[in-house]
Structures are given as C-alpha cells and as structure tokens.
Amino acid sequence: MAILAYAIASVIAFAGVFFNLSYYGKDVFLIIFYTLVGINLVFLVTIHLMPEITITFAKRMLIFQLIIWFVGFSITLFFMADLKFLLLIASIMAFTFSLSYLKFKISLLFVCVISATYFSISYIGINYFQHPGTIEFEALVLISYIPVCIFVAYMADRENSQRRQLKHAFENIERVTQEREKIMQQLKQVASTDELTGLLNRRAMNAKLEEEMKRFYRYHISFCILLLDIDYFKKINDEYGHQIGDLALIHLAKTMQSAIRETDTLSRWGGEEFMVLLPATPIESARVIAERLCLSVEQSTMEIDQATIRCTISGGLSKITANQSLEQAIQIADTMLYQAKAQGRNQIAVSANT
Ligand SMILES: Nc1nc2c(ncn2[C@@H]2O[C@H](COP(=O)(O)OP(=O)(O)OP(=O)(O)O)[C@@H](O)[C@H]2O)c(=O)[nH]1
C-alpha cells in the first residue's frame, strides 16, 4: 500500500514535468530535477557498491538523501508555481510511504518543515516573482494539507506500533514454544533415565520392549532378553557402606555398557538388577554376548580407599517366541537368572524354550 502511494506520487510529479505545466517552462525545471536525481543516484550506487560500508556511513547517506529530497521539493515547488497544490498531494502520498517507518513526532516535524517551506515559497513567489494565486489561498491550502498529513502520520504510527506489538507477541510465542520444547525434552530425559547410573530406567526399557514386540509381530524378527543381577551385592554395601555401593553400581553400569554392542540396550531394571535388550539376535549369539559381559565384569576392578572391589554378575537369558507374551519372556529370563544363581553365580543360564 505504502509503495503504491509512493509510486503514484512519483507519477504525479513526473506528469507535471511531462505536460510542461510549470510556471517557468520545462527546460529549467528538467535541468534542476535531473541534476538532483543524478546526485542521488550516484550516492545510492556508492552505498550499494561499497562492501565495507558501515551503519554510520549509511545513516549519513540517508540524511544526505533527505536533504536532496527537501531541496528538490523546494525547487520544484518554486518552479511549478501553478502546480504547487498537485505537488503537495504528491508529498502526502510520498509521505505515506516514509511515514510507515517514522515515529509520530518526527512525522509532525516533517509536516511542519514542508508547510513552512511551502508557505515561504508561496509568499516569495507571489510577492516577488509574479506567481499566480493569493497568499490567502495558499494559507487555505495549508490548512487542509496539515490535518490530512497529521491524520496519515497518526494512522501510520498506530499501524506501526500494532505491527511492532504483533512482532513482539510472535517473538514471545516463539521463545515460549522453544523453552517449552526444551523443558519437555529435559522432562522426557529425566523421566526415562536412571538417576544413579544414567542408564535407561525400567519404565523407558518397558517402552523399548513394547516397541520391539510390535516389530516382532510385524516382521517376525525375534529378540533376546538378558536379565542380570550383581552377585552378593549386599556384602559390598555391608562392608563398604551404601555410598561405595552406589559407586560400585555406577562403575558396573559403565563396564557393562562398554561390553555390549551399540544396537543393544542396557537398562537398570531395579536395585542391583540390569536388563539388556538384544534386538535381532539369535539365542546363541546372545549367549556369547552375555558371557562376554560376565567376563568383563569379573575382570574389572574398582579401587576405593585402598581397597580393591571385585564383583561378578549372573544372568538369565530368554528369547521371544511367537506363542508367548513379553511378560512371559521376562518371567522366563527371571527364572533363568534364579537358576544361574542357584548353580553357583557368575554365569549365564539360557532358556531351553527357544
Ligand atoms: N548402594 C546401593 N545398594 C543397592 C541399591 N539398590 C539395591 N541395593 C542393594 O542391593 C542388595 C541386594 O541384595 P540381595 O537382594 O540380598 O542380593 P545379593 O546380596 O546381591 O545376593 P545375590 O543376588 O543372591 O547374589 C541390597 O543390599 C540392596 O540394599 C542402590 O541403589 N544402591
């Protein structure tokens, strides 16, 4: 809308020149007009061509352009004495364009400057250069021009502030949405992580198992469940205290995590129990992985207060089959774990039902 107003204003100004309706004739006006346009263009091109242009320099150029525009306006007013009124309308339209970027007070200042210039030129023109018209008529013109400009300035300022408020509101919404997403992510992370070891907790593991189960029903790719339990962990707690017990749990979690494949998932199932999900793994491969896990725990040591803590783990391994539920597979792994404990610990018991 503002650009349209600016374009119409330019067309009116050019039409004035084209139809040679000016008081002093086309030639004088054209020389001055094109000189000003030329100077302006040179500066515009300079601004765009200089890559190292600074904001201060650009602002100075803007002031320079304003001065050129103002001088151009004054000269045009003077030479187009019989078209002054038309030029004033063009200035309102051009104003509509620039006002959308200006504050209300600055717009008022512009209106005052233009009105004063118009009146001075009319006064000089009528009294000393035989310009047509009377000073009373010019005053009347200004009386109608000023309220229109003030109205345009007010409307532009109101639209501007509404636009700013809207932009601000959108920015706020964007920021709040981003923060909310971040918090949701953090909450999700906290809700699915075991605080002590940083592994997935039981709830998150259950979700993973459900997902794997759906994949199993859809693609018939079976998976294995390995339930692990630290042997005689109570002794560590009793001997070294609960805090050292916690450190031992962290240490063992790290040891086990580094012993499994990236595609397998280790979680803290509860207390000193851990569960490993081995997707798309045949039972024999799962047994190899489980035994390697046992060995890496057995071989790892933890130095605390000059004491060396060693642990072993026992495990129960089961494979999901078509005729059983997830709960049944977990139950079988639990039974196998019980069997591994009963058989002397530090070993893996594998379900025969595979
Ligand atoms: N420090 C610490 N201890 C835990 C935690 N969760 C469970 N425990 C301890 O783990 C021990 C488990 O003991 P039991 O269930 O008797 O089993 P165990 O001593 O490991 O013996 P077996 O499992 O039969 O080999 C208990 O002493 C629990 O207090 C924990 O988060 N931190």
The ligand as an ORCA input file, in Angstrom:
! r2SCAN-3c Opt
* xyz 0 1
  N      24.237    -48.986     47.260
  C      23.112    -49.398     46.709
  N      22.638    -50.591     47.004
  C      21.507    -51.032     46.426
  C      20.801    -50.248     45.543
  N      19.695    -50.956     45.126
  C      19.737    -52.151     45.758
  N      20.829    -52.206     46.553
  C      21.266    -53.266     47.439
  O      21.478    -54.474     46.739
  C      21.426    -55.505     47.670
  C      20.736    -56.707     47.065
  O      20.859    -57.741     47.994
  P      20.191    -59.145     47.806
  O      18.917    -58.998     47.059
  O      20.161    -59.779     49.132
  O      21.169    -59.905     46.866
  P      22.723    -60.041     46.803
  O      23.370    -59.653     48.070
  O      23.182    -59.286     45.602
  O      22.897    -61.563     46.607
  P      22.505    -62.440     45.345
  O      21.652    -61.571     44.445
  O      21.767    -63.572     45.889
  O      23.794    -62.776     44.717
  C      20.717    -54.964     48.917
  O      21.658    -54.823     49.955
  C      20.213    -53.632     48.481
  O      20.231    -52.684     49.530
  C      21.303    -48.932     45.261
  O      20.752    -48.164     44.505
  N      22.460    -48.561     45.856
*
